Amino acid sequence: SLSGTAYSVYPASQYTATLYRGGNYQINVTTAASNLISCWIDYNQNNTFEASEWTQITTASTANLASSAIINIPATASLGTTRMRVRSRALTNFGGGGGTNTITGTDACTSFQNGETEDYTITIDNPPPLPPVANFTANNLVITQGQSVNFTDLSSNNPTSWHWTFSGSS
């Protein structure tokens, strides 16, 4: 088990990811002992990790095996550089709250007897536009020489140009 507490800040140039608004992401955390693990992302970028920005990764990790959770990035999350905090602490940890067991606490700054706090910098962005998907209908699929065909464009994701090739035409 961990002894003492540790705090680490990982520079944006080394440890960073871009997460998209409305996206769901799996986070995996591995610890050397059985721990409680939590994650906070400062979605509104007010420099305060709030309970609404908290994700419980696990209340009892298994030593040296990854614990996982899904993080849902709100569609309203502020764009740009964002702080993320990951904390782990021993299951027997009594800290904060006047000596009470704070295993299920959502406070990203609670003092505890032993564990690890790591801060990361991530980027929140809008998802990239989806590529266009061609979809056309025709009023006539079998024609003879001299007849015409009218096409209706039902393409999705806002194409901006089209290139047509008709084999067998003159």
C-alpha positions, 0 to 999 in steps of 0.5 A: 500500500502507499505511504504518505501522499504524492502530488504530480502535475504533468505538463501539457506538452507531454501528457495530453489528449483531445476529447470531443464535446458529446464524446464518451471515452474510457479511462483506465487507471492502474494502481499498485494496491487496492484503492479508491480511484476518482477523476475530475474534469473542469468542464466549465474551466472555472478552476474548481473541480466540482462534484458534477465534474466527478467520475468514480473510476472504482471504489476498490481497484485490484493491485496492478490491474487496470480499473476502467470507467466511461467519461462522458464529455458534456456537449456544453463543456467549455472549449480549449485547455482544460484541467483533469485530476486523477486521485487514488487513495487507500481503501482504509484511508480516513481523511478530511471529514473529521476522521470519517471514512471519505471513500465515496467523497467527491471533493477533488481537494480533500486531504487524505492520509495516503494516496496519489493526486495527478493533474493533467492538461487536456483539450476539449474541442468540437467533434470534427465534421463527418465526411459527406455520404453520397445518396442520390435517387433517380426518377428512371433507372432504365432509359433509352437513347434520347431520354433523360434522368432526373436525380435528387440529392439526398446526400448527408453531412453537407457535401460542397462539391460533386464529381459524376462519372457515367460509364457507357455514356457518350 
